[in-house]
Amino acid sequence: MSTATVEQVTAAAAPGRFWNRQRRLGVGVVVIGLLATVLFGTLAPSKTARFTLSEDAKGAAFAINGQLGAILFGIVALAAGAVLLANVLSRWSTAVLSLGILAFVLSFLCWQVAGNFLPLVDTASGTLELAVPLILGALAGVLGERSGVVNVAIEGQFLMGAFGAALVGTMASSVWAGMISAAVGGVLIAGILAVLAIRYLVDQTVVGIVLNLLALGVTGFLYERLMQPDAQAYNQPPKMPEWRIPGLADIPVVGPVLFDTNLLVWLALILVFVIHFGLTRTRWGLRTRAVGEHPTAADTVGIRVRGLRYLNVLLGGVVAGLGGAYFTLVATGSFNKNMTAGAGFIALAALIFGRWTPFGALGAALFFGFAQKLATYLSAVGSPVPNQFLNMLPYLATIIAVAGLVGRVRAPAADGQPYVKS
């Protein structure tokens, strides 16, 4: 190869090395930092923004002039972006990126809360509760997709779980019966998905979409023919009680959020740790990851690929069905047609945004729950920012993540690929 050719290749490769992921992230953080400093700082009124521990304006945990806060936190975001752009502190790039995003959010909140107050405990509690079905749905996706089965039918499992919880919970006058029925409803959809995708090798994405439509049609039909004519007999399940742990519930902020809540919140958080431990520290987890990455090699060493996929998809159905119980036993107290309103697809987005890991799914679900809770708050205080914009953010963040702008996002290698034993 000639010298000129080598120089051309080097020149062509240099921009790729210079504009690495950290610098691209730096540009993005600098842009949002400028937006926060200039736009939020200009629009924010010079009034006090109060962040309170109570549900009223009393007992402010933190107070700052809204305009000053918007500008200061915008500058912090700018500084974080500049550090990323300078390509320094590479080992701490994730922490710097997180600081920049957090500063941007705080700048936005200072603008919106100026002249009002934001109850921190209520916001945190609402965020966690809204995230519960998303956590459970995303965990169901983790179980299926880490073993190679794409689960687009989370929405259908939610619907069947919600319907079963309302119907059986009402007839038995028992929350526990409702939860068991919700799990059974999720398993029914998961079982059909498993048979069609694993046994008959049908396209898994198509099967998931069809099952969502099937669940929507079946629950809608039964609601109109059974529940609507006699709601008292079939559609008034008992409300899931909230349990308070004395002592722990009195811890500021954290106590009321984690230790004075309902069983599904605890169950969702516990399952995150259990599934993470199972996937990383047990024989089942090792085999699951092997089946999801290279099923042929797993089969060679004696792992029953199809059997493990069946097991994991059905376990995912149980988890997603319990997520459906949230809608009828916690959120509303009754079943309505299409009441999940696309929550299954948000859970699927949380799964992708969380990089197919339990803790990643937890973080993504909390982010999505916070966006929904903040949208409700902005609507209540009459914000000029449309709440639809905040509802759009989870999907936008997922697109950015999948595009690789916030790091490598790779599904299991055999995800969605049917296995045929040779």
Order of alpha helices (4+ residues) and beta strands (2+ residues): alpha-alpha-beta-beta-alpha-alpha-beta-alpha-alpha-alpha-alpha-alpha-beta-alpha-beta-alpha-alpha-alpha-alpha-alpha-alpha-alpha
